[in-house]
Amino acid sequence: MKIIDGLKWRYATKYFNKEKKVSKEDISILKEAVNLTASSYGLQPYKVIVISDPKIRESLKEASWGQSQITDASHLFLFCNNLNVTDVDIDNYIQLRAKINNLNPEDSKEYADMMKSNIGSLPPEILSAWTARQCYIALGTLLAASSEMEIDSCPMEGFDNNKYDEILGLKEKGLSSAVLCAIGYRDDKDSFASLKKVRKSISDVFEEI
Ligand SMILES: Cc1cc2nc3c(=O)[nH]c(=O)nc-3n(C[C@H](O)[C@H](O)[C@H](O)COP(=O)(O)O)c2cc1C
């Protein structure tokens, strides 16, 4: 589908068809699309947990105000932001960048030091808010990619982050749940599918100077 057609076709799916699963191949494509997302400095300070296990999803549903997408969608993509970004993370990024582009990592020392100084000076809550913002950019890519593939989605932040972190043991991994996206195929009974898009006019949202 063309980009605008896909974005018009997609909607925040409320009821998923429980029987229809997204294929392994399509999940791989979605993962690759998410992985190609831009991130600040290119650091990708997050992990994306793809959840299909029905038992885990049952317990997550209780922590998501009972929203049916949690158990009925084919998969959940849970975007978890890093609680910390260390000098080692930055060095690892510089090494990877050097390896992929055949560069000398020493040539990027000034750049690495600048990142370390900028990121290292952030108080923990500001750092965590910044890494969470990176998750939302990745969420946008997932929404656009899935619509292009005619795979339905529901972006969701209607859940108890602390409970999610507890259920999935995220804090121990230095992570926190930021936002999630249910992926699958709409159920025929989802009347939200036929509602028209509610958006401000282009001139309300944009200003040209
Ligand atoms: C970050 C974010 C969080 C959202 N959380 C929920 C949610 O918890 N449950 C839900 O049903 N919809 C949720 N939505 C869907 C929005 O309500 C929906 O995207 C918006 O009304 C626009 O409608 P459309 O996506 O169908 O075009 C969320 C959307 C975003 C972007």
The ligand as an ORCA input file, in Angstrom:
! r2SCAN-3c Opt
* xyz 0 1
  C       1.312      6.238     22.936
  C      -0.102      5.782     22.711
  C      -0.790      5.114     23.708
  C      -2.076      4.607     23.487
  N      -2.678      3.843     24.449
  C      -3.828      3.187     24.140
  C      -4.363      2.214     25.020
  O      -3.834      1.927     26.089
  N      -5.501      1.569     24.641
  C      -6.124      1.822     23.443
  O      -7.137      1.180     23.147
  N      -5.632      2.742     22.583
  C      -4.500      3.419     22.893
  N      -3.970      4.328     22.000
  C      -4.652      4.564     20.727
  C      -5.142      6.015     20.528
  O      -6.279      6.259     21.312
  C      -5.396      6.219     19.037
  O      -4.180      6.050     18.359
  C      -5.959      7.612     18.721
  O      -7.242      7.754     19.256
  C      -6.005      7.863     17.222
  O      -6.800      6.903     16.577
  P      -6.229      5.926     15.436
  O      -4.914      5.394     15.937
  O      -7.273      4.836     15.361
  O      -6.087      6.692     14.192
  C      -2.704      4.860     22.245
  C      -2.013      5.562     21.247
  C      -0.725      6.007     21.459
  C       0.016      6.688     20.340
*
